[in-house]
């Protein structure tokens, strides 16, 4: 049985991001995946790094933070990962950025021999799906900003920890979207999640 981690980063209950998260979790569970689902904001995940969590080469030490220890242990067991979050200032929300920095730590998600060396990804998850919402039209996102979220996930974060199959879908523009558009996006989110298991 495959094991999939699904992570939501949006603080407002009832948001479209929550609807996407719920649809993905239901789809994956309905297809037999063992799903670990985390609503990071609702769980109160602390995004700020402590001074002793800033190591980049030496393996991170054990943590007394039970929530952080759980997340670190879980990511090592996953076959695939899904991230659901809005585009805020070209970045993931702070809670997810902090999750990446605190959970995908050296010795947990990657190994680096020297500060200028090439990382060795330690995660067994080979596939990831990033589902973003945005209020920026696609042409403006690309021409003015260069789609920074694509670079963050597909160039900076996921390959670094060993995930080479990175898929991403952006639902836009959300604020002025119709109920029909949102239903269509939810179907696409379910289809993309299902495709992770193939």
N, C-alpha and C positions, 0 to 999 in steps of 0.2 A: 504494500500500500504506500502510495506517495504521501509525503508530508509537506504541506504548504504553509508558509507564514504569510499572513495578510496584515498589513499595518496601515492604520488610518491616522492622518494628521490634520484634523480640523476641529476647532474648539466649539463650534456652534451645533448643538443637537438639531436635527431636522434639516441640516444642509444637504445639498445634492451630493457632496462627497460622502456623507453618511449613507445615502441611498445606494451609491456605487459600491461602497464597502459591504453593505448588507447583501446586495445582489451577488457580489463575487463570492462571499463566504457561503451563501446558500447554494450557489452553482457548484462550487468545488466540493462541498460536503455531499450534495446530491449525486455527484459523480464518484463518490467513494474515497476522496482524499481526506487524510487526517489533517484537519485545518487548525492551526494555532492563530487565533484572531486577536489583535490588540488595537484598541482605540486609545492611542497614546495620551491624548488630552484627558479623556474621561478617567484613565488610570492614574493620572497625575505623574507621568514619567518626568523626572527632573532632567532637563537638557544640559544644564551647566556642568562643565568638567571641573573636577577638583585638580589641584596642583599635581597630585601623583598620578593623574590620568593623562598627562600630556606626553608621555613617552611615545616615540615613534619607531624605535628600533628594538629595544629590549622588550621582551614579552611582558604584558601587563600582569600585575600581581593580583591575587585573590582580592575580592571586594567584600566588605561587610554589608553593602547595600543589597538586600535580598532581591529587590526588583531587578536591579542591574545584573546580578548573578543569574537570575532566571532567564533573562533575555539573552545573555551570552551563551548559556547552556543550550537554549532552544535553537539559536541560529546554526549551531554546529550540526543539528539533526535534520535540517530542512533539505528537501529536494528542489524546491522552487520558492520564490518570494514574490509578493505583490505589494506595491506601495500605492496608496491612494492619497492624493493631496492637491491643494490648489497651487497655482503659480502666484506667489507673493513676492513682488520686487525681483522676479527672475530667480527666486530661490524657493526651496521647500520651507514650510513653516519652521520656526525655531525648535519646536519639540522634535521634529524629525531630523533636523540637522544635528541636534544634540544626541539623538539616538544613534545616528551614524557614527559620530565621534566617540561616543562612550561604549557602544556595543561592538562595533566592528573594529575592535582594538587589536594591537599586535599580540600574536600568540593565540588569539581567538579567531580572527578572520583573515589574517595575513601574517607572513613572516618576512622580515627585512634584515639582511645581513649587515648592511651599512647604510648610512643616511642617503648616500648617492647611488645605492644599488637598485636592482629590479626586485619588486615584491614577488613573493610566492603566495598565491591565494590559497587559503586553507579551507574555505567553505566548500561543502560538497554540492551545494545548490548550483546547478549549471544554468538555470533559467530564471529570469526575473521579468515581471511586467510592471510598468509604471503607468498609472492612470491619473492624468492631470486634468484639472479644470482651469479655465482661463477666461478672462474678459478682454484679452488682446487678440485682434484678428491675426490669422496665421501669417499673412504677408508682412504685416508690421512687425510681428514677433521675429521673423527671420531677417528682414531687411534692416531694421533699426537696432535690434538687440542680439541677433545671432543665435536665438533659441538657447539661452544659457542652461535651462533645465536639461536639455538633451545632452549637453556637454558634461554637466554635473554627473548624471546617472550613467551615460554610456561611455564616457571617457575617463572620468575621475574616480568614481566610487566603485561601481560594480565590477569592472574588469580587475581592479586592484585586489579584490578579495576572491577572484577566481570565477566570477560569473561572466561567461562569454556570450550567452544568448540573452540579449537585452531587448525587450520589446516595449514600445511606448505608444500610448494613444492620448490625444488631447481632445477634450470636449469643450467646444467654444462656439460662441460666447454665451456664458451661462446666465448672466443677469437678465438678459432680454429674451431668453429661450422660451419656446412654447412647451406645453405638456407633451405634445407629440415628439418634439425633438428630444426631450429628456427620456421618454420611453424608448426611443430609438437608441440613444446613448447607453441606456441600461442594458438593452439587448446586446449591444456591441461589447460592453464590459463583460457580460456573461460569456459571450462567445470567445473573447480573448482569454478569459480565465480558463475556460474549458480546453482551449488549444494548448495551454501550458502542460496539460496532463498527457498529451499525445506523444 
